[in-house]
Amino acid sequence: MAEAALLALSKIGFYLAGEAATFVATKFSNLTELPNIVQRVRRQLLMMNLFIRKTGALYLSDELLKGWISEVRMLAYRVEDVMDNFSYHYLRYKNDQFLKRLSKGINYTAIFSGISDELIQIEKEIVHVSMLKDQWLRPVHELLPTQIHNSELQFPQYSVPQFMKDEDLVGIEKNSEQLTKWLRSDTQDLKVVSVCGMGGIGKTTLIANVYEKQRDNFKVLLWLTISQTYKSVEALLRKLLEMTRADSDSMEMGKRKSEGIDSMDILKVKTELRAVFGAKKYLVVLDDIWNPQVYESMRDVFEDSKNGSCIVITTRKEDVAALASKHYQLKLSPLGLKDALSLLCTKAFPYNDSESEDPSKVMELATDTSELLELANDIAKKSVVLPVAKCPLEMQVLAVNIAKKCGGLPLAIVSIGSLLSTRKLILPVWKQIYDQLPSELEKYAQVRGILSLSYYDLPGELRNCFLYCSMFPEDYPLPREKLVRLWIAEGFVVKKGNSTLEEVAEGCLMELIHRNMLQVVDNDELGGVSTFRMHDILRELALTISKVEMFGIVNDFGAVIQMDRDVRRLSAFRWRKMKNDASKMKFPRLRTLMASETIVMSIPSILSESKYLTVLELQDSEVTTLPASIGHLFNLRYIGLRNTGISVLPESIENLINLQTLDVKSTNIRNLPHGIVKLTKLRHILADRYADVKQSEFRYFVGVEAPIGLSNLEELQTLETVQSSIYLAEQLENMMQLRSVWIENITTAHCSKICKVLSMMPLLDSLLLSASNVNEPLSFEDLKPTSTKLHRLIVRGCWAGRTLKCPMFEHHGGNLKYLALSGCHLGGEDPLVFLASHAPHLSYLRLNNINSKHELVVPADSFTHLKTLVLMGLHDVSFLDIGHGSLPVIEGIYITSLPKLATVPQGIENCHCLKKLWLLGLHVDFKAQWNNKGMKQKMQHVPEIRI
């Protein structure tokens, strides 16, 4: 519901804040009341949204409330439709001249009067729906006995979870050992330990089993489950005091004392707790904390008597986990496939103690049928590394797939394993459960409740962002920059203070990560998130909610052509089979179409019917043209055509006055439409084409020509990639919001002016400069950035003077984190020695096709932040020395195409953090040298080595 109301409210806010409200009053005398109607609708929606947010997780179990919220949602969507319809006709009216209106025969008075009448009707329905709440919700809730709505509260709130036998615990051995080590350490100071992870990851199970084994180590052991729905901190403290008394008192005495506790002054409660905790060594578990303020309000009762006492916190949120010192924070991750399969089999076959088939015996069965041959081969490969001892042979392959589908989440694995244990042990039954896994998990109240609580704890704008991630395929690596732009286009993000929309959106992303709702896949050179993914089970939860709340639909083509025409977001990734009626698909209320990696025959039909479309994402699809009708999509804010066969954009794009992002990278587009300079709300232009897919030519990618009037785009933040020209520097002078600039085809004549303009950009953080050809000398004496944010620099081409000595490195190199140099001719200069002192904070360094000294040296104790080093095509280099203490955190070294390098890089065995080492295309004697020096033994700590 939050999604619908927030977007409707934002559309109303835009209407009231702009000139549209004044427009209707001055142009149409019968519509003077329209702004007041809109204002009243806004107030009603705002209060309804606040009420719904206040109900929180009650929404999960109260069918009456669900029904009422559904009615409110439909009204909110109608309001959004009406406001978009108003914007559409308002813009057409503004752009049409008087004679043009007459020739078109459009009666705008009738149109706007109809919109006003519809809003009046919506206002009446809002009043009616509000009355329904008072008529049914309140009386029914008053008549019914008090219920426990929250599915997590079905378990005793203040009791220790069920203790499990060690043999039933899978995949938590290392975490259990670490936790036990902390609890039994010799440190006498009070320790605060945190265990953090997504819902269902096994935090409570881990703590419970360690907790039970600590009775000989602590005099007082207390377990307090807090959860989202705790009444107050005072109530928690009183319960804590009651638990301390219960250890020594009889039940009757405890009851009388409990009654006394309820009437005690809270200061007296705290005083008594401090006395208890000050006298004995204690272990207190605070399970499932959602808000750091809860612990902050309680911490003064935990006396530090320097006796080794400990507090353990479990949480889903990293800001809560940070209450513990960095040395006592444990982050739980999903189980690996090996442990996941073991746990699944333990639950699916609790009474099967038979041994699995030996791999060699499995292979003997392969003589029966070709189908069994394939199965036997698969099992033989997997049985070496997977604990399949309790799985009958014919079920093993399917068991592996089910374990994978659960994504390493113990709660899901245990639930499905328990379900399998009650079903017949035949392939069709297991296959059916596998195919229906999401709906099967939905039946488990504990699974649904634990995961849903994480969602309903999110603020409204974060719920939108979370649900949106489910529109991408399972296990899809989500790029940060792309998703940020999509969220902004959808209207999920509003400006806060001096922060840009992009900064606010990135804050939303980090909040979802800190809440363990999204998982980091890769980080960039600044340590920020580069790509991330959504856990499969959380994605299924999001898809279920999306369907209920009409947020969007992810489906196969066959189902889509029969779906509700009122769908608002449609994800159609990887459709390969289309039917003849594809061209007839019509979705008049569609806001978002994602059709990546898809055959998109239906695009013309959808674009002609979906006049409110906001996002059009066709990356990697087989689209080659866009219809001119795209110019009618006044609401369009994002166009994604990356890696498609598009060669020309229609001129009608100049009508898309709300467009924010145009992504046409890796297409066949040579020129942008001239009218694109009219789109003053553009924030990101990404455009280039591959001239040489094999990347063997120097100028293998080519930018677009900068259109005349580019300087009109003053809000532009990203310009990737444009060709240099005699006029480019002048056009860039007014574009001071630019953060990322990629310029190619630079000549000696253009270079100086371009560098001077780039130096003046205060927000520049990423820069690519590429020469017109490999021999074109470029002088960077005038590149003196005023921006302290410039952390990424890519330079392709010959440096004038054959040296890296220039103001960029001498005065600004300390800000660089990412540096890639290609095609430089440096004479006798060693680039590694120079950069070690002039760019000491690099985390990524790539040197490609550079002429330099025969011997390269990584100076001792240098490049202390470097994680990736790429040396490629250095044809002169015959010796590489990695100095002592250098590259202390290096994770990847890629040395390729150095034909003269015959000796092993000296000191490479001292790179103890190394995870990947590539040594390819080197001297013919290199491998023999590697073997003679016993490098295989010395480099055992490196997981991946390629020679």
N, C-alpha and C positions, 0 to 999 in steps of 0.2 A: 504494500500500500504506500509506503514511504516514497517509492519511485514515482508513482502516478501523481501524488499530491505535490511533491517537490517540483516536478517539471511543470505542472500546471501553474503553480505559484510563481515560478520563474518567468513563465510566459506572460502572466498577468502583470508581474513587476515590470517587465520590459515595456508592456503597453502603457502602463500608468506613468512610467518615468520618461518616456519618449514624447515625441510631438504628436503621436497618433491620437491621444486623448483630446488634445486641443483641436486636431484636424476634424474629428467627427462633430464637435460642437460648432465649428465655424462654417463648415461646408454643407451640413445637413441639419436644418432647424428641428426636424422631428427626432433627432438623435441626441439631443442635449443631455438626456438622462443616462445615456450609455456608460459614461465613466463612473457614475455613482453605482450603477448596477454591478459593474465589474468590481468595484471596490467592496461591495457587500459580499459578492461571491468569494473574493479573496479572503475576507475575514472569516467566513464560514469554513472554507477549506483549511485555513491555517489552524483554527481551533480543533477541527476534526483530526487533523494530522497530529497535533499535540496530544490529543486524547488517545489516539491509537498508539503513539510512541510510549505513552505512559503505561499502557497495558502490558507492554513488553512481551514476555514469553507466555502470558495467558492465552495469546492468540493460538498457541499450539494445541490446546485441548478444549477450548470453549467453542462449540459449534455455532452457538447463537451469535457470539462475537464475530466469528469468521463470516457468517452470513451478512451481518451488518457492514463489516469492513468491505466485503465484496461489492455491496451497493455503493459505498463511498468511492471505491476505486473506479467503478464505471462512470460515476459522475465526474471524477477528476479527469479521466481520459476524455470525456466529452468536452470539458472545459478546455483542455489542451487543443483538441481538434478545432473548436470554435475560434480560439485565439490565433491558431495558425491560419485558419481560413480568413480571419480578419486581416492578418498580416499580408497574406497572399493578394487579396483584392486591394488592400491599401497601397501596396507597392505598385500594382498595376495601374491604379488610378493616378498615382503620382507621376508615373512614367508616361502615361498616355496623354497626349495633348487633346484639347477640346474636340477638334475636328476628327481626330482619330477615334475618339470615343463614339462620336456620332456614326462614323462609318462602320464601326464594329457592332453598333447596335446594342451596347452594353448598358443596362439600366442600373447604375451604381446605387441609386437611391433605394431601389428594390432589394439589391444585394445586402446593403448595410442594414436596412430595416429588418431583413430576414435574420441576419446575425443577431440583432438586438432582440428580436422576438425569441430566438432560441436561448439566449442568455436569460431572459425573463423566465422562460419555462424551466431552465436548469435551476434558477434561484428558487422557484417553487418546489422543485423536487428535492433540493438540498434541505429546505425547511421540513418537507415530509419525512425524509430520511432521518433528520435530527429528532423528529417526534417519535419515530420508530424506536430509537435508542431509549428515550424516556419511557415509552409505552411498554417495551418488552425487556430490554436488557436489565434495567435497574430493578423492576419488580421481581423478575425471575431469579436474579442473583440474591435478592433479599429473602426469597422464599426457600431457596435451596440451602441445605446445610453447607458449612464451610468445606471446600474441597481443596485437595492438593493438586494444583494445576500443573506445576512444573514437573516434567517427567523425571528429572534428576532427584526430586524430593520424594520419590516412591521408596527410596532407601532411607534407613535411619540416619538422620543428619549428623548425629554426634557419636556414632559408633565406628569402630575400626572396620574397614572392609574385610571380607572373608580371606583368611590366610590360605595360601596355596602351597602345595608341596613343591619342593625344589625341582622334582622331575617334571612337574607340569609347567614350569617357567621356561620360556624359550627366548633366547636372544637378548637377555638382560644381564648376563653374567658379568660383563665388564662394568656396566653401570652399577650393579649391585656391589661389586668389589670396591669401586671408587667411593661410593656412598658410605660403605662400611668403614673404609679407611679414614674418611673425613670424621665420622662420628667417633672413632676410636683413636684419633690422633692425640699426640702428647700436648697439643696446644691447650693452655688452660683458660684463655680468654673465651668469652661467649662467642660461639660461631653461629652465623646465619647462613643456612644452605638453601639454595633454590633448585627445584627441578621443574624444567619448563618444556612444553611441547603441545602440539595440537590436541584437541579433544579426542579421546579414544586411543591415545598413543601408549598408555600404560603407566602413567605417572603414579597414580594411587596404588596400583598393583605392586610396582617396584618398591615404593616407600613402605607399604604394609608388610612386605616380607622381610625387609631389613629391620623395620621397627620391632617386630616380634622377637628378634634375636638380640635385642639390646637390653633386656631386663636385668642382666647381670652387670651392665655397665652404667646404668642410670638408676637413681633412687625413685625418681618421679617420671612417669611416662604418660603423656596426655595427647589425645588426638581430637582435634576440633575441625569439623567440616564447615566451611563458611559459605561457599557458593555465591550465586548472584543475589539470592533472595534473603539474605540475613536481615533481621529486623533492624538492628542498630549495633554499634560497637559496644554500647552499654550492655545489651543483651548477651553479646558474645563474652564479655568479661564476667558477667554473672554466671554464665554457663561454665566458664573455665574454673571459677571458684567452686562451683558445685561439684565439678569433677575432682578437684583436689581434695575436697572433704570426703568424697565417696570412697576413697581408698581405705580409710581407717574407720569409718562410721558404719553402723548397722543400717539396714534399709530404712527402718522406721525413724531412727535418729537423723539419717540423711534427708528424709522427707521433711522433718521439722526444720532442719537447718536450711534446706532448700527454700522453704517458705520464708525463713528469716532473711535469706539472701535477696529475695525479691523486694523486700522493704528497706534494704540497706542503702545508705547514701553511696553514690558511686565512688567518692573519694575513699570511703571506708573499704569498699570492695577492692580498689587498687592497692590500698595499704596492706590488706591481708594477703593479696596475691604476691606482692613484693616480698613479704615475710616468708611465704612458702618457697618462692623461687630463690630467695637469698640464703635459705638454710640447707638446701639439698641440691645435688647434681640432677639436672632435669633435662628431658628431651620432650619438646613440644612440637607436634606436627600441626601446621595450619594448612589444611587441605583445600585446594580450589579457591584461591584468592583472585579476584577480578580487578580489584582497585588498590593501588599502592597505599591509598589513604587509610585503608582499613588497618594495615599493619602499623603505619605511622602513628595511628591513634591508640594502639595497644602496646607499643614497644616499651613504654616507660615502666610497665609492670614486670618486664623480664629482667630481673636483677642479674648483674654480672659479678658473681662471687669468685671468679678466677678458679673455677673448679672443673672446667671442661664441658659446661652445659651447652646445649645446642637447640636451635630452632630450625625446623625444616619447613619450607614453603613450597607448595605445588601450585602451578599456575599455567595458563595458556598464553599469558601476555609478557612480553620481554621487559616492559617497564616495571612490572612487579618482580620479575626474576632479578632485575638489577638492584633490588634491595639487599641482596647478598653481595659480598665482595667478589671480584672477578675470579678469585682462586676457589670459590665454593659455588660456582654456577654450573649446573649440569643440564645440557640441552639434549633431549631425546629425539632420535630420528626414527623414521619408519624402519621396520625390519627388512633385512636383505632377503632375497628370494630363498636362500637356503633355510634361514630360520622361519620364514613365513610358511614354507611348505611343511616344515617339521611341526609347527604349531597347528596347522590345518589338519594334518594327519592324526595328531594327538587327540584332537577334538572329534574328528570324523570317525575314528576307529579306537574308541577308548578301551575296548576289551580285546583288541587284536594284537597279540604278542608274537605272531609268527614273523619269521625272518623274511626279508625280501629276497627275490631271486638274484643270484650272482650274475653279473653282466655277461659272463661267458655262457651261462645257462640260458639267459634271455635270448642270446643270439641263436641258440640251438632251435628255438621255437620258430625262427624265421623261415623254416622250410615249409611251413604249412600253407600260408597264403601271402600274396604280395602286400595286402593291407597290414598283416601282422609283421611283415618284414620292415615296413616303414616305421611301425610302432616300436619294434625291437631295437632298431637302429637309434631311434630317438631316446629310448630308455637307457640303452647302453651308454650313450654319451652323457646323459644327465645323472645316472646312478653313481658316478664317481664322485660328484660334488653335492648331490642332494640327498637328504635323509629320507628315503622313501620306504624305510623298513616296514612301516605299518600300512602301506597302501598296497592293495592287490594290484597285480601287474597291469591288468587291462584298464585300470583307472588312473595310472600314474601320469600320463600325458595331460589328461583333463585336470588332474589335481594341480599340476604345475600352472596351467592357465588360470585356474580359479585363484590360486595364491597370488599370481601376478595381478589379477583384476582387483584384488583387495588392496593393492598398493602398499603393502607392508604395515597396514593399520591393525594392530592386535584386536581391537574391539570388533572390527568387521570380520577378521579371520575366525575368531572364536565363535561369533554368531553364525557364520555360514558353516563352519565345521560342525557345530552342534546341530544345525539343520540337516546336514548331510548324514549325521549319525542316526537320524530317525527315518531316513528314506531307503528305499531298496538300492542295493549295490549293483545297479545296471547302468550302462552308458546312457541310454535315452533319458533316464531320470536326472542324472548328473548334468547332462548336456542342457536339459531344460532349465535347471537351476543356474547354470553358468550364463545362459542366454538372458535370464530374467533376474540377474544378480541385483541390480539397483532396486527393483520393486520388492525383491525378497528382503533386502536390508531395510527397506522402508517399513516393513511389517514389525520390525523389532523396535519396541518403544524406547529401549535404552539406547540403541544406536541412534535412532532419529532424535531423541531428546538431547543426548550429549552433544551431537554435532549441531543441532538447531540452536542450542543456547549460544554458541559462538556467533551465529548469524544474527540472532535477535539482540545481542549485546552491541551490535554495530550501530553507529549513528546513521541516519537516513542516507546521507550522501555516500557513505562507505558501503552500504547495502547495494546501492546502484552499481558501484565500481566492482564489487565482488560478483554480483550476478552477471555482469558483463563479461567477466573472464570465462564464464562457462560457455559463451558463444563460440569459443575456439575448440578445436578437436581435443580429444583425450591425449594427454602427455605433450601437448603443443608447447614449444618454447616461446613464451611471450616476450617480445622485445619491449623494453621499458619505454623508449621514446615513442614508439608507435602507439602503445596503449594509452600513454599520457595524452597524445593528440586526439585519440578517439574519445576518451572521457570528456575532454574539453568540448569537442564537437557535439557530443550528446547533451551537453548542458549539465553534466553531473557536478561540475566544479565551478565555484564562484570565487571571485577575487576577494582576498583578505589582506587588508592593510596595503603595504607596499609590495607585497609578493605578487609575482606574475601568476597567471593561470597555470602555467607549466610547473612552477614551484609548488603551488597548492596541490596540484595533481600528484606530483612526486611525493609530497607529504602523505597523501592518501595511500599511495602504494606502499610506502614504508610502514604506515600504520597497520595495513593488512598483513604485512610480513611479520611485524612485531607481535601481532595477535596470532601468528601461526596459521593464518588462513591461506597464505600463499608461500611457496617454497622457492628459495633462491637457487638458480641453476649456475649462473656465471656472474662475476663482478667485473666492472671496468677498471681502467687504470687508476681511478681515484678511489677505488674501494667501494664505489656505489654499485647498485644493482644494474646489471646489463640485461640479463634475461631471467625469467622465473617461470614457474609452472603452478598449476592448480592440482592438488591431490585428487586422484580419480574419485574417491568416495565423496569428498567435499564438492566436487563438480557435479556428481549425481544429485546431491542435496540441492545445489544451486539450480540445476535444471528442473527439479521438481517444483521448487519455489517459483521459478520463472514462469512455468506453465500455469500454476495456480494464480499468480499475480498478473498474468498476461504481459509479462515483461518481454518475453521473446520465445522463439521456438527454434530448436536445433533438430533437424530431422532429415530423413532420406527423401529423395525426390518424389517417390510414389505417394508418400503420406502428405507431402507439402501441397500437391496440386488438389488435394481434397480438404485441406485445412480451412479453418475459419478465415474469411476474407478480411477480418478486422485485425489480423496479426500485426504487431507493431515493430517487431524485430525478427529477422529471418536469417539464420546461419545455414549456408548450403555448401560447406566445404567438401571438396572431392566428389562431387556428383559427376559420374562418368557416363551414365546411361540416361538419355532423355527420350521423352515420348512426343508424339506428334502434337499433342495438345499443350506443349510447353509454352507456345506463343500466346496461349489464352489466359495465362496466369495473371490475375488482377488482385492487387492488394491496396485499396484506396487509402488505408490509414498507416501504411508502412513507413517507418522512420529510418530503419537501418536494413541494408542488404549486404551480407557478407557471402560472397560466392567465389572464394579463392580456390585455385586448383580445380576449376570446374568448367564444363562446356556450358556456355551461357547463351543459348539460343533465345531465351525468354527475356533478355535484357530490354529490348525495345518495348515489349508489352508492359513490363513492370515500370519502366521509366515514364511511359505515357499515362499510366494510371495512378502512380504513387506521387502525387504532387507535393506531399509534405516530406519527402525523403531528405534525411539529414546526413546519412553516411552511406557512401557507395564504395565498398571494398571488393575489388576484383583481382587482387594480386595473384599472379601465377595462373590465371585462367586463360582460356583460349579465345578471348575477345580480341578482335582486330580493329573494330570501329565503334565509335559512340554516335548515337543519333543526335541530330541537331536539337531534338526536343529536350535534351538535358538542360538547355538554357532556361526552360520553364520552371525548373526545380529551385524556386527562390530560397528554400530552406536549407539547401545543400551546403554543408560546412566541411566535408571531408571527401576527397576523391582519391582512391588508391588503385593505381593501374600498374604497379611495379611488376616488372618481368612479364609483360604481356606483349602482344604483337601490334599494339597501337602505334601508328606512325603519324597521325594528325589529330589534333584536338579541334572540335568544331568551334567556329567563331562565336557561336551563341554562348560559350562559356563566359563571355564578358558580362552576361546578365546575372551571374551568380554572385550577387553583391555580399552574401554572407559567408562566402568560401574562406576557410581558414588554412586548410592543408591541401596541397596538390602534390601527390607523389607519383611521378612518372619515371622513376629510375629504371634503368635497364630496359628501356623500350626502344622504338625506332624513331622517336620524335626528334626532329632536328631544330625546330623553331616553336616557340610558344606563340599562341594567338596574340596579335597586337593589342587586343582589347583587355588582355589580362591585367594591364596596368591600371584599369578602372576598379579592380577588386581590392580596395584599400584595407579590407579586414584580413587579407592574407598574412599568415604568420610563418608558414613553412612552404618553400618550393624545393622539391627534390627532383632533379631531372638530369639524366644523362643516357647515353647509349653505348653499347659495346661495338667498337669498330673492329676489334680482334678478340674473339671469345677465348682463344688460347693464351692471350696476354703475352705473346712473344714480341709484339711491336711496342715501341716506347709509348706511343700515344694510343694505347689499346682501348681507352674509354674517352668519349668526347662529350663535352658539355653542350648545352643549348646556347644559342645566340641571345644575348641580353636584349630584350625588347626596348625600343625607344620609350622613355617615360617611366623606366624602372624605378626611378627615385620617388615616384608617387607612393610606393609601397612602404610607407614609413613605419608600419608595425611589423614588418618582416623580421623574423629572428633567424631563419635558416635559409641559406641560398646555396644550394648544391645541385648542379655544378654549372657555371657559366663560362663561356669563352671570353678570353681577354680581347679588348679592342681599344682603339684610341679614345673612345668616349666612356669606357667603363668606369674609370676613376672618378670622373665628374658625376656620374650617375650614383655612385656609392656614397657621395659626400653627405647626403641627407638621411642616410639609412643607419642611424646610430643605435637602433635596437638590435642590430645583427649580432648573433652569438656564434653562428657557424657559417663560414664562408669557404667555398671551394671554387677556385679559379684555375682553368687550364688554358693551354695554347698561349702562354705568356711569351712575349718577345722581349729582347733587350730594351727596345724603345718604350715599352709599356711599363716595365717592371718598377722603375723608380716611383712614378706617380701612383701606381697601385699600392705600393708599400707605404707611401706617405698617408694615403687615405685610410688604409687598414690600421695604421698606428694610432689614428685618432678615435677608433671605435672603443668606447669605454667598457663594453660588455663582452667583447670577443673572447671566446673560450676554445674554439676549434678552427684551424686554418689549414687549407691545402693549397699549395702553389705548385703548378706544373708547367714546365716549359713547352714551347711549341715543337721542339725536337730535342734529341739527346745531346746535340752539340751546341744548342743555343745557350750562351753564357748569361746567367742572371746575377745581378748585383743586389745584395740585400742590405747595403749600407743604410738605406732609408727605412728599414723595418725596425722601428723602435716603439714597441707596443706600450700604450698607456694603460691597457687593461692588465690587471694583476691576475685575471682569471684565465688567461691563455695557457692552457695545460696540454693541448694536443696540437702538434705541428707535423705536417707532412710536406716534404719538399722533394720534387722530382725534376731533375735537370742538373746541368753543369753550373757550378758555383764560379763566378768571376773571381780571378785571383787565385784559384785552386787552393782555397783555404776556408776553414769554417770560422775563422776569426772575423767576427762582425758584431755590431751592437746587440743583435738579438740574443746571442749566446753570452756575450760578456756582461750584459746588464740585466737580462731577463731570463736566462737559462734556468735559474733556480726555481722558476714557476712551472717548468715543463714536467709532465708526468709521462707523456706518450710522444715518442719521436721516431719518425720513419724517414730515412734519407735514401734516395735512389738516383743513380746516374751521375753521382758526383765524381769529379776528377781532383783528387787532393794532393797529387804529387807525392812528396815524402812525408806527409803528415799522418800520424796515427790517430784516427778518429776516436778510438776508445780512450786513449790517454787524455785527449783534449776534452771529451765530453764528461769524463770522470770528475773533472774539476769545475766545468762550466755548466753541467746539467746533472748535479749530484742526486736529485730526487726522482729521477726517472723510474717508472715501474715497467715500462715497455720500451724496448729499443730494437729497431730494425735497420740494418745496413744492407743495401741491395745494389749490386753492380757498381761498386765503388773502386776506383783505382787508388791505391794507397801503398804504404810500406809493405815489405815482404813479411815483416814480423809485427804482429799485433799483441799488445799487452793490456790486460785488465789490471790496473794498478792495485797494489795491496790496500785492503780496507776500503775499497771504493764500491760504488753502486750498491749501497746498503739497502735500497728500496726496490731494486730491480727484480721483477718476477719472471719476465720473458725477454730472452735475447735471441734475435734472429740474425744470422750472418749468412748471406746468400749471394752467390755470384761474385765473390771476391777473388778474382782470377790471379791476383799477384801474391796472395797470402800463402806462405809455406810454413808458418810457425805461429802458434797461439799460446800465450802464457796467462794463466789465471792466477793472479797474485794472492798471497796468503791473506785470509780475512775478507776477501772481496766476495761479492754475490752471496751474502749470508742467507737471503730468503728466496733465491732463484728457484723457480718451479719448472721452467721450460727452457731448454737450450736447443736451438734448431740450426745446425751448421750444414748447409747444403751447397753443392756446386762450387767447391773450392778444390779444383783439380790438382793444385800443387801441395796441398796439405797432406803430408805423408806420415807425420808423427802425431801421437795422441796429445790433445791439448793439455799442457802441463798444469797440474793442480785441479783438474776437473773432478777428481775423486773426493775433493774436499767440499763439494757442493752438496751438503747433507740434506737440503730440503728439496732436491731435484725430484720431479715426478715424471718428466718426459725428456728424453735425450735422442735427438735425431742426428746422425752422422752419415749423410748421403751424398753421393756424387763426389767423393774425395779421391785422392791419389790411389792408384792401383795397389800400392803397398800398405795402405792404411790398415786394412783389416788384419794383416799379418802382424803389424806393430801392436795393434790392440790385443791380439791373442798372446804375443810374446811377453807383454807387460802384465799379463794376468788381470786385465781390466774387468773381465766378467765377474771375477771374485770381488774386486774392489768396488764395483758398482752395483752390488746386490740390493742396495737400498733404493734403487731407482725402479719403479714399477714398469715403465715402458722405455725400451731402448731399441732403436732401429739403426742398423749399420748396413 
